[in-house]
Amino acid sequence: MILDNTTDVLQFKLGSSITTSQLDFVVSYNTISSTSVTPAKLTGVSNNGTAVTLMSSPSASQQNLLKSASIYNRDTTNKTVLILYYNGTTTTQIFNAVLAPSDVLKYTLEKGWETFDSKGSKKFLSIRGVNNAIRRMPALRPSAITGVNTLTSGTTFITYMGKADKAYTSITFLFKVTTLASTITWAEAGVVTNNRFIELGFYERKGYTDISAVINTTGIKTVTVPVSGINAGDELCFTIGCSAIVPVIIRSCTITDEYARYLQSVSGRLSLLPCWQNTTDLTTSPIMFAWQAT
């Protein structure tokens, strides 16, 4: 997760007051400027239902990149931990977990938020932490596809997929079209890699396909993108965009705002963008797409 505005703050609070002891936390992050990367850390304890800062706002022209975080429940009862993003005006809950006594909630760049029990065993996997060749998101059922994104004409949207566990030759995506596009000039879906910092927006195209004949009707859709040059460990992103008089509205899995920083956009179409750096972060309508690779 990255904070790139002087009003952005990452916080956490408890769902209820403690019984005997506040929860401990340790956070490690990098402050990034145009000329340097400076490591920093923050330690402290919770304050019942009052929000406590995990990562503070960056200075102007800087970004704070969360590297790791650990919240330890040393209370004697279960505690709900709420991870919050505050933009200076609005507070958004981006993750929550119930920690039993001695449980730990951890965040890493590689695996996102995960919880561990008192013996150090992982209690569940975050979506980002799954490294199988095939990823299917349980929420992606026709009755439960609630994440909505209206594509802006002339813009390509980029959303994080996860890490490749091997070389791929094609990737198939699943989503739902609820409002069809009309008078389409172009429409494309594709795959790009980002092997530096996913937040900083260095992208390289690995494949794309025309979807003009897909988004001009409504319903559940599958799109297969032929790809090349993808290797195990590559950070992958799905792209979708169109230029149309009436842009398409698509639905897929909703994701928490923690992942909204992995929904970005760039002006133009993927087939004309072999690589690029500058993107725009989107914090509205964050969605993730189910995909399967071969």
C-alpha positions in Angstrom: 0.0 0.0 0.0 1.2 3.5 -0.8 0.2 6.9 0.5 0.9 9.7 -2.0 -1.0 12.7 -0.7 -0.2 14.9 2.3 -3.6 14.1 3.8 -3.4 10.3 3.5 -3.0 8.3 6.7 -3.1 4.5 7.4 -4.7 3.8 10.7 -6.2 1.0 12.8 -8.6 0.7 15.7 -10.4 -2.1 17.7 -14.0 -3.1 17.3 -14.4 -3.0 21.1 -12.5 -1.9 24.2 -9.8 -4.2 25.6 -10.2 -6.4 28.6 -6.7 -6.2 30.1 -4.1 -5.1 27.5 -3.9 -2.9 24.3 -2.5 -4.6 21.1 1.1 -3.9 20.1 2.1 -2.9 16.6 5.3 -2.5 14.5 5.3 -1.0 11.1 8.1 -0.7 8.5 7.8 1.6 5.5 9.8 3.5 2.9 9.6 7.2 2.2 10.2 7.7 -1.5 11.2 10.9 -3.2 12.5 11.6 -6.7 16.0 11.2 -5.4 15.9 8.8 -2.5 14.3 6.0 -0.6 14.4 6.3 3.2 13.5 3.4 5.5 11.3 4.3 8.5 9.4 2.4 11.3 6.7 3.1 13.8 5.8 1.2 17.0 3.0 1.6 19.5 -0.2 0.2 20.9 -3.9 0.4 20.1 -6.3 2.8 21.8 -9.6 0.8 22.0 -12.1 2.2 19.5 -10.0 5.3 18.7 -8.0 5.2 15.5 -4.2 5.0 15.9 -1.7 5.9 13.1 0.1 3.0 11.5 1.7 5.0 8.7 1.6 8.8 8.6 1.1 11.2 5.7 4.0 11.8 3.3 5.5 15.2 2.8 4.8 17.1 -0.4 6.3 15.4 -3.5 6.9 12.2 -1.5 5.3 8.8 -1.1 5.1 6.5 1.9 5.2 2.8 0.8 4.1 0.2 3.4 6.6 -2.6 3.5 5.4 -4.6 6.5 3.1 -4.3 9.6 2.4 -6.5 12.6 -0.4 -6.2 15.1 -0.2 -8.6 18.1 -3.2 -9.3 20.4 -1.8 -9.5 23.9 -5.3 -9.0 25.4 -7.1 -12.0 27.0 -10.1 -11.9 24.7 -10.8 -11.9 21.0 -10.4 -8.6 19.4 -11.6 -7.3 16.0 -8.9 -5.2 14.3 -10.1 -2.7 11.7 -7.5 -1.3 9.2 -8.5 2.2 8.0 -7.5 4.6 5.2 -8.1 8.3 5.9 -7.7 10.8 3.1 -8.1 13.9 5.2 -11.9 13.9 4.8 -13.2 10.4 4.7 -12.3 7.2 6.6 -12.6 4.0 4.7 -12.3 0.5 6.2 -10.0 -1.5 4.0 -9.6 -4.7 6.0 -10.7 -6.4 9.3 -9.7 -9.5 11.2 -10.7 -11.1 14.4 -7.6 -11.9 16.5 -7.7 -14.5 19.3 -5.3 -14.0 22.2 -1.7 -14.1 21.0 -2.8 -14.0 17.3 -0.9 -11.7 14.9 -2.2 -9.7 12.0 0.6 -9.2 9.4 1.0 -7.2 6.2 3.7 -7.8 3.6 4.1 -6.4 0.1 4.1 -10.0 -1.3 1.0 -11.3 0.4 -1.1 -8.5 1.7 -2.9 -8.9 5.1 -2.8 -12.3 6.8 -3.4 -13.6 10.3 -1.4 -16.1 12.3 -2.2 -18.0 15.4 -0.2 -18.2 18.6 1.9 -21.1 17.1 2.8 -19.1 14.0 0.4 -21.0 11.7 -1.4 -19.0 9.0 -5.1 -18.8 9.7 -6.2 -17.9 6.1 -4.7 -16.7 2.8 -5.2 -13.2 1.4 -6.2 -13.1 -2.2 -2.9 -11.6 -3.2 -1.0 -14.3 -1.4 -2.3 -17.2 -3.5 0.4 -18.3 -6.0 -1.5 -21.1 -7.9 -1.5 -21.3 -11.6 -5.3 -21.1 -11.5 -7.1 -18.4 -9.5 -10.8 -18.4 -9.0 -12.5 -16.0 -6.7 -15.4 -17.5 -4.8 -17.3 -14.3 -4.9 -17.5 -14.3 -8.6 -20.9 -15.9 -9.0 -23.7 -14.3 -11.1 -25.7 -13.6 -8.0 -22.7 -12.0 -6.2 -20.9 -9.9 -8.8 -21.4 -6.5 -7.1 -18.2 -4.5 -7.9 -19.0 -1.9 -10.6 -16.7 0.0 -12.9 -17.8 2.4 -15.6 -15.0 2.6 -18.2 -14.1 6.1 -19.3 -13.9 6.4 -23.1 -10.3 6.6 -24.3 -8.8 5.3 -21.1 -7.3 1.9 -20.2 -7.9 0.7 -16.6 -5.3 -1.4 -14.9 -5.9 -3.8 -11.9 -3.5 -6.0 -10.1 -3.8 -9.8 -10.6 -1.0 -11.4 -8.5 2.3 -13.2 -9.2 2.9 -15.6 -12.0 4.1 -19.0 -10.8 5.4 -20.1 -14.2 5.6 -18.9 -17.8 2.1 -18.4 -19.3 0.9 -18.5 -22.9 -2.7 -17.4 -22.3 -4.8 -16.0 -19.6 -8.6 -16.1 -19.5 -10.6 -13.5 -17.5 -14.2 -13.5 -16.3 -16.5 -10.5 -15.8 -20.0 -9.3 -16.4 -21.2 -6.6 -18.7 -24.2 -4.8 -17.3 -24.4 -1.8 -19.7 -23.1 -2.5 -23.2 -20.8 -0.2 -25.1 -22.1 1.4 -28.3 -20.5 3.1 -31.3 -17.2 1.5 -30.4 -13.9 2.9 -31.9 -11.7 0.4 -30.1 -12.0 -2.0 -27.1 -9.1 -4.0 -25.8 -8.3 -6.3 -22.8 -4.7 -7.2 -22.0 -2.0 -8.2 -19.6 1.0 -6.1 -18.4 3.8 -6.8 -16.0 5.3 -4.5 -13.4 8.5 -5.9 -11.8 9.7 -2.8 -10.0 7.2 -1.3 -7.5 3.7 -2.1 -8.5 2.6 1.2 -7.0 5.0 3.3 -9.0 3.5 2.4 -12.3 6.2 0.9 -14.6 4.3 -1.3 -17.0 5.3 -3.5 -19.9 2.7 -5.0 -22.3 2.7 -8.8 -22.5 -0.4 -9.4 -24.7 -3.8 -8.0 -25.7 -6.9 -8.8 -27.6 -9.8 -7.0 -29.2 -13.0 -7.2 -27.2 -15.3 -5.0 -29.4 -17.5 -8.0 -30.1 -17.6 -8.9 -26.3 -18.7 -5.7 -24.6 -21.3 -4.8 -27.2 -23.7 -7.2 -25.5 -24.6 -7.7 -21.8 -24.1 -10.8 -19.7 -21.3 -13.0 -18.2 -18.2 -12.8 -20.4 -14.9 -14.6 -20.7 -12.0 -13.1 -22.6 -8.8 -15.0 -23.4 -5.6 -12.9 -23.8 -2.6 -14.6 -25.6 0.6 -13.6 -23.8 4.3 -14.0 -24.1 7.4 -13.0 -22.1 5.8 -13.8 -18.7 8.0 -15.6 -16.2 7.6 -17.1 -12.8 7.6 -14.3 -10.2 6.3 -11.6 -12.5 3.8 -9.1 -11.1 0.8 -9.2 -13.4 -1.9 -6.7 -14.1 -5.1 -7.0 -16.2 -6.0 -4.1 -18.4 -9.3 -3.2 -20.0 -10.3 -0.1 -22.0 -12.5 1.2 -24.8 -13.3 4.3 -26.8 -17.0 4.5 -27.4 -19.9 7.0 -27.4 -21.4 5.0 -24.6 -18.7 3.3 -22.5 -19.2 -0.1 -21.1 -20.1 -0.8 -17.4 -18.6 -4.0 -16.1 -19.0 -5.9 -12.8 -16.6 -8.2 -11.0 -15.5 -9.0 -7.4 -15.5 -6.2 -5.0 -12.2 -5.6 -3.2 -11.3 -3.6 -0.1 -9.8 -0.2 -0.5 -6.4 -1.6 0.4 -6.4 -3.0 -3.1 -7.8 0.1 -4.6 -4.3 1.5 -5.0 -3.9 -1.4 -7.5 -6.6 0.0 -9.7 -5.1 2.6 -11.9 -5.7 4.1 -15.3 -3.7 5.5 -18.2 -4.9 7.5 -21.2 -5.0 5.6 -24.5 -5.2 2.0 -25.7 -2.9 -0.9 -24.8 -2.0 -1.9 -28.3 -0.3 1.5 -28.8 1.4 1.4 -25.4 4.2 -1.2 -25.3 5.4 0.3 -22.0 4.7 3.3 -19.8 5.4 4.8 -16.4 2.8 7.4 -15.3 -0.6 6.3 -14.3 -3.5 7.6 -12.2 -4.5 5.9 -9.0 -8.3 5.3 -8.7 -9.9 4.9 -5.3 -13.5 4.5 -6.5 -15.2 1.2 -7.6 -12.3 -1.1 -6.8 -12.8 -4.5 -8.4 -10.8 -7.6 -9.1 -11.2 -10.0 -12.0 -11.2 -13.8 -11.8 -8.6 -15.3 -14.1 -7.1 -18.6 -15.2 -3.7 -19.1 -16.9 -2.2 -21.8 -19.0 
